[in-house]
Amino acid sequence: MGLITIDEGKCTRCGFCARACPAGIISMGDGFPETIEKIEKGCITCGHCVAVCPTAALNHSRMMPQECAQLSPGWRLTPSQVEQLIKGRRSVRNFRTEPIEAQVIADLLEIVRYAPTGMNSQNVSWKAVLDEQEVQALSLAVIQWLGSVGDDFPYSVKGILKALEMGRDPILRKAPALMIAHGTADDPLSFASATIALATLDLAALPFGLGTCWAGFLTMAAASSCEVATALGLPPGHRMYGGMMIGYPAFEYARIPTRNPARVTWG
Ligand SMILES: Cc1cc2nc3c(=O)[nH]c(=O)nc-3n(C[C@H](O)[C@H](O)[C@H](O)COP(=O)(O)O)c2cc1C
């Protein structure tokens, strides 16, 4: 069987599949869509050829139309709904002690796994730390590392240590859970893909009633300290690309804080 097969009874020869293929593998010629055999191996299995076909006439050997959910007509949110979602999201640093069920994280990742990845690699791995004690242990490992970094550090280590003395957790904010995006360093786009996945998680968490905060200190520490990297317990050869505290917010925000105007040059 070839890479694609066409149901000629259904195909309208609209050519959308050929135009949508990012690798230019599909040609229309004079008849029905067909792949250009010599460059078939450039297929990144993005499924655009299957997803764009209005009559479900195109089968990809690795993706059938029946496996691809039909989009409902009203799937696009209005600009004002998106504006509220993006402007209403806040970094949450005060969590209820309530743990997050693993199923909730699984439901969230079921959405997040559709975030774009470089070359459709889909190579972002996650570690879900759902035990508050384990999150605290990582905070302490970061604080130990901070004690050794000296004055070069761009943030006030003194302030962080002071907050710790006062019983606060300035690193992981006593979050009940933590999501770590990780992967191997062999793909130069892994970092971007993982960051996009985290940003998607950040927004996707909102309708679940969850709040998040980027774990920047932990990410910096994991990149600089063997002890912190080891404490993460990632698979051999994997590195942390970013992390996110996650939990049920202790309180809600009533207003949207102001932000700088977009910095843009029109050229
Ligand atoms: C890459 C990155 C790392 C961050 N790291 C931390 C962190 O370690 N701890 C923290 O409390 N907030 C962290 N933040 C949250 C920022 O401080 C926050 O996004 C910013 O103050 C704006 O607030 P908002 O997210 O509510 O709009 C981080 C944000 C980003 C984008």
The ligand as a Gaussian input file, in Angstrom:
#p B3LYP/6-31G(d) Opt

LIG

0 1
 C        9.712000      31.727000      31.818000
 C        8.985000      32.173000      33.064000
 C        9.469000      31.792000      34.300000
 C        8.792000      32.180000      35.463000
 N        9.233000      31.731000      36.665000
 C        8.550000      32.033000      37.785000
 C        8.963000      31.496000      39.068000
 O        9.910000      30.722000      39.174000
 N        8.244000      31.856000      40.159000
 C        7.156000      32.702000      40.087000
 O        6.549000      32.986000      41.116000
 N        6.740000      33.220000      38.898000
 C        7.398000      32.880000      37.743000
 N        6.970000      33.369000      36.532000
 C        5.750000      34.177000      36.457000
 C        6.008000      35.644000      36.093000
 O        6.543000      36.325000      37.194000
 C        4.649000      36.234000      35.668000
 O        4.277000      35.647000      34.440000
 C        4.661000      37.753000      35.503000
 O        4.929000      38.386000      36.737000
 C        3.327000      38.275000      34.968000
 O        2.232000      37.883000      35.781000
 P        1.007000      37.092000      35.149000
 O        1.546000      35.767000      34.641000
 O        0.011000      36.913000      36.225000
 O        0.487000      37.919000      34.018000
 C        7.629000      32.992000      35.363000
 C        7.144000      33.352000      34.112000
 C        7.796000      32.936000      32.970000
 C        7.217000      33.294000      31.632000

